[in-house]
Amino acid sequence: MCEDLSTPWRIVQDFESLNQPTKDTGRYLAAGAREVRWLIVNPDHVDAGVRSVLAGIEGGPIIVEGNSFLDHVSG
C-alpha cells in the first residue's frame, strides 16, 4: 500500500518495471508467470483497487501476494 499516491490506486503491468530480479514480481516472471500485476493502492481504496485489478484477469489460477487482499475478497 502507498499513502502518497496522486490517485486512489495504480496497477503496474509494464514488463520493464516488473522484471526486476531482486523483487518478487521479477521472481514470478522468472519462474514462468504469464502475467504479473502490481497494485499500488492508497489504504482508503484497497477494496476498489483489488476489484479493479481482478477485473482485468481472465481465468485462473492466480497467485496473490499480500495480506490485505484477504480482507476484500472471499472465495
C-alpha positions as CSV (number, residue, x, y, z in Angstrom):
1,M,0.0,0.0,0.0
2,C,1.0,3.6,-0.5
3,E,-0.3,6.6,1.2
4,D,1.3,9.2,-1.1
5,L,-0.4,8.4,-4.4
6,S,-2.0,11.1,-6.5
7,T,-4.7,8.6,-7.5
8,P,-6.6,6.1,-5.3
9,W,-4.6,3.2,-6.9
10,R,-2.3,2.3,-9.7
11,I,-1.9,-1.0,-11.5
12,V,1.6,-1.6,-12.8
13,Q,1.8,-4.0,-15.8
14,D,4.7,-3.0,-17.9
15,F,7.4,-5.6,-18.2
16,E,10.4,-3.3,-17.6
17,S,9.0,-2.1,-14.2
18,L,8.1,-5.6,-13.1
19,N,11.1,-7.6,-14.4
20,Q,13.4,-6.7,-11.5
21,P,15.4,-9.8,-10.4
22,T,15.6,-8.6,-6.8
23,K,11.8,-8.0,-6.5
24,D,9.0,-10.6,-6.1
25,T,7.5,-9.5,-9.4
26,G,10.7,-10.3,-11.2
27,R,10.9,-13.7,-9.5
28,Y,7.4,-14.5,-10.6
29,L,8.3,-13.7,-14.2
30,A,11.5,-15.7,-14.0
31,A,9.5,-18.7,-12.6
32,G,7.3,-18.6,-15.7
33,A,4.3,-16.4,-14.7
34,R,2.5,-15.3,-17.9
35,E,1.2,-12.1,-16.4
36,V,2.2,-10.1,-13.3
37,R,0.4,-7.1,-11.9
38,W,1.4,-4.9,-9.1
39,L,-1.3,-3.0,-7.3
40,I,-0.1,0.2,-5.6
41,V,-3.0,1.5,-3.5
42,N,-3.9,4.1,-1.0
43,P,-5.1,2.4,2.2
44,D,-8.5,4.1,1.9
45,H,-9.1,2.5,-1.5
46,V,-7.9,-1.1,-1.2
47,D,-11.3,-2.6,-1.9
48,A,-11.8,-0.7,-5.2
49,G,-8.1,-1.3,-6.2
50,V,-8.4,-5.1,-5.6
51,R,-11.6,-5.3,-7.6
52,S,-10.1,-3.3,-10.4
53,V,-7.0,-5.5,-10.7
54,L,-9.2,-8.6,-10.5
55,A,-11.5,-7.3,-13.2
56,G,-8.6,-7.4,-15.6
57,I,-7.7,-11.1,-15.1
58,E,-9.4,-13.7,-17.1
59,G,-9.4,-17.3,-16.0
60,G,-7.1,-18.7,-13.4
61,P,-5.3,-19.9,-11.4
62,I,-3.8,-16.7,-9.9
63,I,-1.3,-16.1,-7.2
64,V,-1.9,-13.2,-4.9
65,E,0.8,-11.8,-2.6
66,G,-0.3,-9.6,0.3
67,N,-2.5,-10.0,3.3
68,S,-4.8,-7.0,2.8
69,F,-6.2,-8.8,-0.3
70,L,-7.9,-11.3,2.0
71,D,-9.9,-8.6,3.8
72,H,-11.6,-7.6,0.5
73,V,-12.2,-10.8,-1.4
74,S,-13.8,-14.1,-0.4
75,G,-13.8,-17.5,-2.1
